[in-house]
Amino acid sequence: MKTNCYDIVIILNPELTENSLKDIISNKIKKTISSMGGEILTEDNWGIRKLSHPINKKKDGFYYFIKAKLKADSIKDINYNIRITEGVLRVSILKSAVEIVK
């Protein structure tokens, strides 16, 4: 199966502690991507930002960005597994127009 680059933006509950955020990102989200055969190319902590509309009565969200190489048939499973993680408000996985060359 062909792999493509994808941009993953995750919005987490801003009320979580720093340790909880690190635990969710490293132990749940990154492991989910790796276990499904994905390769994380870059990641970036965008911090707490104002949401355009409230999600679960929250007006702010903690944004985290990941660019990863994923198999097209694993996107649905990765999206589902991240979405059901406690503390995650929203997940967006989009095919990237630009690929990173290592």
N, CA, C and O of each residue as an XYZ file, in Angstrom:
408
protein
N       0.848     -1.180      0.000
C       0.000      0.000      0.000
C       0.890      1.237      0.000
O       1.896      1.297      0.706
N       0.501      2.217     -0.802
C       1.256      3.455     -0.928
C       1.085      4.331      0.314
O      -0.005      4.421      0.881
N       2.174      4.971      0.723
C       2.083      5.891      1.851
C       2.082      7.328      1.349
O       2.730      7.650      0.353
N       1.355      8.177      2.039
C       1.263      9.593      1.720
C       1.560     10.405      2.974
O       1.499      9.887      4.089
N       1.879     11.678      2.782
C       2.070     12.585      3.915
C       0.724     13.176      4.317
O      -0.082     13.558      3.468
N       0.500     13.242      5.617
C      -0.739     13.786      6.148
C      -0.432     14.791      7.249
O       0.523     14.625      8.008
N      -1.249     15.831      7.327
C      -1.185     16.801      8.412
C      -2.274     16.428      9.412
O      -3.443     16.306      9.049
N      -1.887     16.249     10.663
C      -2.828     15.888     11.713
C      -2.846     17.028     12.731
O      -1.818     17.360     13.322
N      -4.008     17.615     12.927
C      -4.172     18.661     13.933
C      -5.112     18.104     14.993
O      -6.221     17.660     14.697
N      -4.639     18.140     16.241
C      -5.402     17.605     17.357
C      -5.695     18.749     18.323
O      -4.789     19.490     18.703
N      -6.950     18.894     18.717
C      -7.335     19.893     19.712
C      -7.671     19.145     20.988
O      -8.564     18.298     21.020
N      -6.933     19.479     22.044
C      -7.108     18.821     23.335
C      -7.741     19.776     24.339
O      -7.717     20.993     24.158
N      -8.301     19.211     25.386
C      -8.920     19.981     26.451
C      -7.863     20.875     27.107
O      -6.840     20.366     27.564
N      -8.083     22.192     27.165
C      -7.086     23.102     27.731
C      -6.953     23.001     29.250
O      -6.002     23.535     29.821
N      -7.888     22.327     29.904
C      -7.865     22.202     31.356
C      -6.968     21.066     31.841
O      -6.782     20.900     33.046
N      -6.412     20.281     30.916
C      -5.528     19.184     31.301
C      -4.203     19.731     31.819
O      -3.751     20.796     31.398
N      -3.591     18.994     32.734
C      -2.286     19.405     33.246
C      -1.221     19.122     32.191
O      -1.456     18.376     31.240
N      -0.057     19.722     32.368
C       1.034     19.530     31.403
C       1.438     18.060     31.321
O       1.708     17.552     30.233
N       1.480     17.372     32.468
C       1.834     15.947     32.474
C       0.786     15.112     31.745
O       1.130     14.166     31.035
N      -0.477     15.453     31.915
C      -1.551     14.726     31.223
C      -1.457     14.926     29.720
O      -1.650     13.983     28.953
N      -1.157     16.157     29.293
C      -1.011     16.436     27.857
C       0.134     15.632     27.269
O      -0.018     15.017     26.214
N       1.283     15.630     27.944
C       2.446     14.869     27.459
C       2.123     13.386     27.387
O       2.518     12.707     26.440
N       1.404     12.881     28.387
C       1.039     11.470     28.422
C       0.110     11.117     27.259
O       0.312     10.105     26.588
N      -0.893     11.938     27.025
C      -1.834     11.673     25.932
C      -1.118     11.724     24.587
O      -1.322     10.853     23.741
N      -0.277     12.742     24.386
C       0.401     12.906     23.099
C       1.402     11.786     22.842
O       1.397     11.184     21.768
N       2.267     11.501     23.825
C       3.312     10.514     23.575
C       2.834      9.075     23.730
O       3.170      8.220     22.911
N       2.061      8.802     24.763
C       1.677      7.410     25.026
C       0.453      6.944     24.264
O       0.278      5.743     24.062
N      -0.388      7.853     23.839
C      -1.594      7.418     23.148
C      -1.554      7.759     21.656
O      -1.682      6.877     20.807
N      -1.378      9.040     21.348
C      -1.484      9.482     19.956
C      -0.303      8.986     19.123
O      -0.501      8.382     18.069
N       0.923      9.236     19.589
C       2.107      8.809     18.828
C       2.180      7.290     18.717
O       2.547      6.763     17.667
N       1.832      6.583     19.793
C       1.849      5.111     19.741
C       0.789      4.572     18.782
O       1.012      3.567     18.107
N      -0.356      5.238     18.724
C      -1.410      4.833     17.786
C      -0.909      4.963     16.349
O      -1.090      4.055     15.537
N      -0.278      6.096     16.039
C       0.247      6.317     14.687
C       1.322      5.284     14.356
O       1.310      4.709     13.268
N       2.247      5.044     15.277
C       3.332      4.085     15.046
C       2.808      2.656     14.913
O       3.274      1.902     14.059
N       1.848      2.284     15.746
C       1.329      0.916     15.707
C       0.563      0.615     14.416
O       0.435     -0.544     14.024
N       0.059      1.655     13.763
C      -0.661      1.464     12.500
C       0.276      1.577     11.294
O      -0.183      1.665     10.155
N       1.578      1.575     11.542
C       2.542      1.610     10.450
C       2.900      2.996      9.977
O       3.489      3.146      8.906
N       2.561      4.017     10.746
C       2.862      5.394     10.377
C       4.238      5.825     10.859
O       4.808      5.236     11.777
N       4.752      6.855     10.226
C       6.051      7.414     10.596
C       5.863      8.914     10.824
O       5.443      9.636      9.920
N       6.175      9.377     12.032
C       6.035     10.791     12.359
C       7.242     11.536     11.808
O       8.384     11.219     12.142
N       6.981     12.535     10.957
C       8.058     13.307     10.337
C       8.378     14.555     11.152
O       9.542     14.810     11.460
N       7.365     15.328     11.499
C       7.555     16.517     12.330
C       6.373     16.658     13.273
O       5.300     16.098     13.046
N       6.593     17.413     14.324
C       5.506     17.713     15.253
C       5.751     19.089     15.841
O       6.886     19.554     15.941
N       4.652     19.732     16.228
C       4.761     21.094     16.737
C       3.654     21.347     17.748
O       2.496     20.993     17.527
N       4.029     21.965     18.860
C       3.087     22.329     19.903
C       2.631     23.755     19.617
O       3.424     24.689     19.739
N       1.370     23.938     19.239
C       0.848     25.266     18.925
C       0.306     25.969     20.152
O       0.002     27.160     20.084
N       0.176     25.279     21.265
C      -0.278     25.880     22.507
C      -1.785     26.091     22.564
O      -2.540     25.566     21.746
N      -2.197     26.872     23.551
C      -3.628     27.134     23.754
C      -4.055     28.298     22.872
O      -3.437     29.362     22.869
N      -5.138     28.064     22.118
C      -5.689     29.085     21.219
C      -7.197     29.139     21.384
O      -7.828     28.183     21.836
N      -7.752     30.265     21.009
C      -9.196     30.460     21.072
C      -9.853     29.668     19.940
O      -9.370     29.684     18.808
N     -10.938     28.985     20.239
C     -11.693     28.230     19.244
C     -12.662     29.164     18.518
O     -13.132     30.142     19.101
N     -12.960     28.873     17.267
C     -13.894     29.708     16.512
C     -15.324     29.550     17.027
O     -16.138     30.466     16.916
N     -15.618     28.380     17.592
C     -16.907     28.145     18.234
C     -16.682     27.151     19.384
O     -15.773     26.324     19.311
N     -17.494     27.225     20.434
C     -17.281     26.347     21.585
C     -17.417     24.860     21.226
O     -18.277     24.470     20.438
N     -16.552     24.053     21.822
C     -16.627     22.599     21.694
C     -16.756     22.057     23.108
O     -15.879     22.287     23.940
N     -17.826     21.349     23.387
C     -18.100     20.833     24.735
C     -18.014     21.942     25.785
O     -17.459     21.743     26.866
N     -18.560     23.089     25.462
C     -18.601     24.270     26.334
C     -17.217     24.844     26.638
O     -17.064     25.607     27.591
N     -16.218     24.492     25.849
C     -14.862     25.031     26.002
C     -14.649     26.086     24.922
O     -14.966     25.861     23.754
N     -14.107     27.246     25.320
C     -13.856     28.326     24.362
C     -12.418     28.343     23.866
O     -12.106     29.012     22.880
N     -11.527     27.599     24.556
C     -10.123     27.494     24.162
C      -9.781     26.027     23.956
O     -10.480     25.137     24.441
N      -8.705     25.791     23.236
C      -8.242     24.434     23.022
C      -6.729     24.398     22.919
O      -6.109     25.370     22.487
N      -6.132     23.283     23.314
C      -4.695     23.089     23.197
C      -4.444     22.398     21.852
O      -4.866     21.260     21.645
N      -3.757     23.090     20.947
C      -3.527     22.588     19.594
C      -2.181     21.879     19.491
O      -1.171     22.371     19.994
N      -2.174     20.724     18.838
C      -0.934     19.983     18.588
C      -0.943     19.526     17.134
O      -1.936     18.976     16.657
N       0.171     19.756     16.425
C       0.277     19.447     14.987
C       1.292     18.327     14.775
O       2.371     18.333     15.368
N       0.937     17.374     13.930
C       1.843     16.278     13.552
C       1.784     16.120     12.043
O       0.701     16.087     11.459
N       2.955     16.021     11.408
C       3.035     15.646      9.987
C       3.579     14.228      9.974
O       4.633     13.953     10.547
N       2.850     13.326      9.314
C       3.222     11.921      9.345
C       3.029     11.274      7.986
O       2.211     11.707      7.175
N       3.811     10.219      7.762
C       3.638      9.375      6.585
C       2.768      8.209      7.016
O       3.125      7.458      7.924
N       1.627      8.063      6.360
C       0.670      7.028      6.738
C       0.196      6.262      5.517
O       0.219      6.769      4.396
N      -0.230      5.040      5.754
C      -0.862      4.258      4.695
C      -2.308      4.732      4.583
O      -2.969      4.974      5.592
N      -2.785      4.861      3.367
C      -4.123      5.395      3.129
C      -5.209      4.553      3.808
O      -6.220      5.096      4.253
N      -5.008      3.239      3.890
C      -6.044      2.388      4.486
C      -6.058      2.430      6.017
O      -6.957      1.863      6.639
N      -5.078      3.090      6.628
C      -5.042      3.156      8.093
C      -5.601      4.471      8.641
O      -5.732      4.620      9.856
N      -5.930      5.416      7.778
C      -6.393      6.737      8.205
C      -7.657      6.643      9.062
O      -7.749      7.288     10.107
N      -8.608      5.858      8.632
C      -9.881      5.740      9.346
C      -9.665      5.205     10.771
O     -10.259      5.718     11.719
N      -8.822      4.182     10.921
C      -8.546      3.602     12.234
C      -7.784      4.571     13.132
O      -8.082      4.683     14.321
N      -6.802      5.269     12.567
C      -6.029      6.244     13.344
C      -6.947      7.364     13.824
O      -6.899      7.753     14.991
N      -7.770      7.873     12.939
C      -8.717      8.939     13.283
C      -9.631      8.490     14.425
O      -9.841      9.236     15.381
N     -10.167      7.289     14.327
C     -11.070      6.767     15.352
C     -10.355      6.611     16.694
O     -10.875      7.030     17.729
N      -9.170      6.012     16.678
C      -8.440      5.770     17.926
C      -8.015      7.061     18.618
O      -8.012      7.128     19.847
N      -7.656      8.082     17.848
C      -7.305      9.371     18.457
C      -8.565     10.051     18.984
O      -8.562     10.609     20.081
N      -9.632     10.004     18.205
C     -10.880     10.688     18.564
C     -11.465     10.162     19.881
O     -12.022     10.946     20.649
N     -11.355      8.855     20.162
C     -11.947      8.293     21.380
C     -11.061      8.466     22.607
O     -11.464      8.121     23.718
N      -9.852      9.002     22.412
C      -8.963      9.238     23.538
C      -9.546     10.336     24.428
O      -9.951     11.392     23.942
N      -9.582     10.077     25.728
C     -10.134     11.055     26.663
C      -9.266     12.303     26.676
O      -8.041     12.214     26.765
N      -9.897     13.457     26.589
C      -9.179     14.726     26.571
C      -9.067     15.327     25.186
O      -8.717     16.499     25.051
N      -9.355     14.550     24.151
C      -9.296     15.045     22.775
C     -10.652     15.634     22.415
O     -11.682     14.969     22.531
N     -10.641     16.899     21.975
C     -11.879     17.558     21.571
C     -12.159     17.360     20.083
O     -13.294     17.077     19.699
N     -11.127     17.507     19.237
C     -11.279     17.366     17.783
C      -9.998     16.813     17.170
O      -8.905     16.984     17.709
N     -10.160     16.143     16.025
C      -9.028     15.640     15.244
C      -9.302     15.957     13.785
O     -10.418     15.782     13.295
N      -8.270     16.427     13.098
C      -8.377     16.678     11.667
C      -7.167     16.054     10.982
O      -6.023     16.376     11.305
N      -7.430     15.155     10.032
C      -6.355     14.525      9.266
C      -6.569     14.871      7.801
O      -7.567     14.476      7.198
N      -5.622     15.614      7.233
C      -5.709     16.049      5.843
C      -4.471     15.620      5.076
O      -3.359     15.650      5.604
N      -4.669     15.222      3.835
C      -3.539     14.870      2.989
C      -2.728     16.133      2.708
O      -3.277     17.162      2.313
N      -1.434     16.041      2.914
C      -0.553     17.196      2.766
C      -0.167     17.394      1.306
O       0.068     16.436      0.569
N      -0.109     18.657      0.908
C       0.287     18.969     -0.455
C       1.805     18.923     -0.608
O       2.313     18.736     -1.714
N       2.531     19.094      0.501
C       3.981     19.121      0.489
C       4.530     17.944      1.274
O       4.141     17.729      2.422
N       5.435     17.177      0.666
C       6.083     16.077      1.351
C       7.436     16.504      1.858
O       8.149     17.249      1.186
N       7.799     16.039      3.041
C       9.105     16.331      3.599
C      10.070     15.246      3.166
O       9.787     14.056      3.309
N      11.208     15.660      2.637
C      12.228     14.701      2.186
C      13.299     14.632      3.249
O      13.858     15.656      3.640
N      13.592     13.426      3.721
C      14.635     13.256      4.731
C      15.961     12.964      4.087
O      16.961     12.791      4.783
